[in-house]
Amino acid sequence: MNDTKKRANLKTGGPWRTRFAPSPTGDMHLGNARTAVLNWLLARQSNGTFLVRLEDTDRDRSSFRAEASILDTLAWMGIEPDEPVVRQSGRLSLYRQACEALVASGHAYPCFCTEQELDAERERARAENRAPRYSGKCSGALREAGLNRMRNGEPHTIRFRVPDNEQVTFTDLLKGEMTVPSGAFGDFVILRSSGWPSYNLAVVVDDADMDINLVLRGEDHLTNTARQILLYRALDLAEPHFAHHGLLLNEERKKLSKRHGAKSVRQLRDEHLSPLSLIHYLASLAGGIKAKKIVAGAADLARQFNPFSLGRGGVVFSEMELHNLSQAYWHGLPPQTVLAEAAPFLTRLEGWKEIDQGHKDELISAVQENMASPADLPDLLRFFLSPELTYSRQAIAGLRSPAAASVITALDEVLKKVDTAPELPVAQEFRTTLFSEISTISGARGKQLYHPLRHILTGTDQGPELKTLVEFLPLQWMRERTRAALELAIP
């Protein structure tokens, strides 16, 4: 290892050529998304290159649907590769060539053990309270005899010959110097009997061929890293830098997993999460970005990203914190941007198309703080687009309560005093004095005042702020709703 490699760190090294390499066996989970985010940010922060490789060598589990889902999710997040996506299924000849070179050099050998024999070995190891690992049964066979059996078409795998009693040491750019004894694993398969490569061989061949100089992934790959370093050395390939981040944990500090209720990124997207908030939150969990400071865009996140601050251990993921951050992002966007994001939700909103752009922007700005996402806008805007209301059972019950009667009567009395054209919003001075006048007439304060007013003006328990309703509702609509409330107040 040269001096430059020893001195490198995540901040001063690079430009980093990183990659995100998921297996297309299902929708992207949050742990994978976090790895993608960190690799993308490091590439951007160092003026490097970010690549995507689909590791689709598991032919039983890989699918085109999962592949499309992963690529679509990355595009939604705004994390797209700088070069065309690589698929391992199109590179089988490279893996075979590597295997042939390893067999020829004596670093690998054919294994003719059957699944039944291997299962029996594993059972014996468990019975003797040993970690299951290959016994090396075929490693001592005469080389020429093994090659002859291969030429005769006898089913076999290719195994890498792991050196005995070797300490595989490397510098992890997050965790420091790491040592994994070769005894932690036995001779491992690098080519399956089907002719398809194992994970470890394919990764080494691809990372070398794609000029990857930083492999950043979860700490559950530490043992794989040791295997891969042995392969790099046996193939006489330059080793990249390695860095292993901690895993995402649930609030019980157990590994976050679908089995324990963790949502996929697609599910969060369907909940109308802000994509920028997801990048921000996952990066903040690693410690590389401040958790609550909203940024203007992904480029700003990359500029602010500080690899020196990345933590080494596992981090707790909170869906509530993520949704709160998403909501803050939606609230901070210009009304025109929110309107563009909300377009799919507003196409069927009655009356929306008929109002001019300026009024649309005003209404969006007025209700923006009340929405969790653009999907909430139809429910918030409908009160301003039609004089008619549908009253919930809770609203009707509230309007029929003794406390509400005086508020309804007071609102009706105040509205009769206002001399404003029906089509115009209520005047500024009226808006500022309305609540105090109603309170004075009715004697109601706090919830006794505001709950009945909300029921009168929206027919529900929730909706835009009362001051927004008063500002933007036409006076005639307010009168009609007050009269309707008077009728409903009489059982």
C-alpha angles and dihedrals in degrees: 000000000000125000094253091058091049093051097045121111134175093264104041099029125083153002075236120223101201136173141203110214114183126172109239096229099117145338116320113270125212095257090057091045090054091052090050091049094050093047092047093048093048091051092048094042092053096040087248136133131273119206135184124214124183109215098207101158093116094087094181095057106026117097140178089234091058091045091053091046093053094047092045091050092051090050091050090051090050092242106128129159124257092222134035116292113264122221120199092211088071095054104059094124091061092054093048091051090052091049092050090051092050093049091047091052093047094246091115137030140189116265119205098181113133124230089251091056092047092048090052091051091052092049091051091050092051092047090052091045092245128137108259112253135150113274094219092241094154097037094084096049118117109273096226093048090053092049091051091052089051092050090050089059098249110163111259146147128223116241129195114236106235113209114245119250095356123151111218105209127182139156112251109206090218105031102031125227112003130189126194118182115228087230088072088081137020131227102312132210115256098171123033124220087254090064093250119125127246120246096258097051094045092049093052095046092046097044090050093045092047092048093238108177098180127044108193115179144129123306090244085080096063095106090045088054090058091051091048094049089056089052092049090053095045091050091044092237127149112257118232123224115270131214127175121198125201121262130258112259132196121236090274087058093247122131110282108245142158088243089064096046103274113153125231120240089251090058091051090048089053087055086061096249117176106253092214090054090055092053090046095048096047091048092047090054088061089052095242096113133035109263103226108026106108115222132204098238149333092283089060090050090054092050092050095044111116113195091189088069096055110125123230102218138062119292131213116243117211118193090197092056090049093051091047090053091047090052090051090053093051090048092052097054123102112260091246091057092047089048091053091050091047096049095102090053096047100050093093097037106121114238096011097107092051098063122082124255095252093056090046090055091048093051093046090050091048096053100031094099090056096056127088090197138347088271088073094059099088091058092047097044100043092081089065098046104058134026091221121094135194109217120218120222089249091053093049091049090049093050090052094053117108092242093057098054095073092047093052091049092047093051091049090051094049093047091054089060095057116096101199130133108261095236096054128085115256112277119262095246092049092052093053095049101035098090095044092048093050090047091051094049097042100033089227122141136184115342091359086064105034101043095057091045090054091049090050096048101036108018089227142079093244138045142096122343113284091237089055091051092050092047098049106029114097111247092239091055090052090052092049092049091048091052090048089051091051090055093047091049089067107076 
